[in-house]
Amino acid sequence: MMNDTKKLIIKVGLKLFLQKSYKEVTMKELLYATHLSKGAFYHYFESKEQLFKVIVSLFFNLGTIDYSEFPQDSLDQFYHQYVDSVAESMRQLNEYIGGEEGAAPYNYFLILFDALRLFPEFLEMEQKQYHQDLKAWELVIGRAKRKKEIRSKTPDQELARLFLYTTDGVLIRYVNNPRKEPYPAVLLEALDAQYAGLKA
């Protein structure tokens, strides 16, 4: 079980790294926000970089979606479950850092871009996860075509990419132009529109 002080450092660090870039977050700021001395901080983490690496691992784990329990016979049900999973990941993140329920999401891309720049191994993790996501969407789209749930001459993989790109695109727009509705509701609205254009 993780020590309470170590957990506090990770929580505070995660919140700061989601608000600012890695370079902008200073040791002085981390110490002030955690109410710890340098010695106490270094007892748990050798450096800001080591803390960031632990935080990035946590961040990636929170954002990983397990498709094994998703409905596989209906694209409609599949993408609704996908949005529910995104909402649950955001809920866990907000709970972890003490964020407000339904508040505008942090700029997740800040931490992602910094992680990919600083730690090449996370690029491999991200690419592996993307291919897993793509395959899951591609399979359910293929089934939806065969069952005549949707109609499209666009290759399954291209449609899968469109659904995944929608998630990122809606998030970017939402972070820059927050709406009253929570992000998952806005994402569902966009996926509903895509599905309506494909529905047989």
Disulfide bonds with the S-S distance in Angstrom:
none
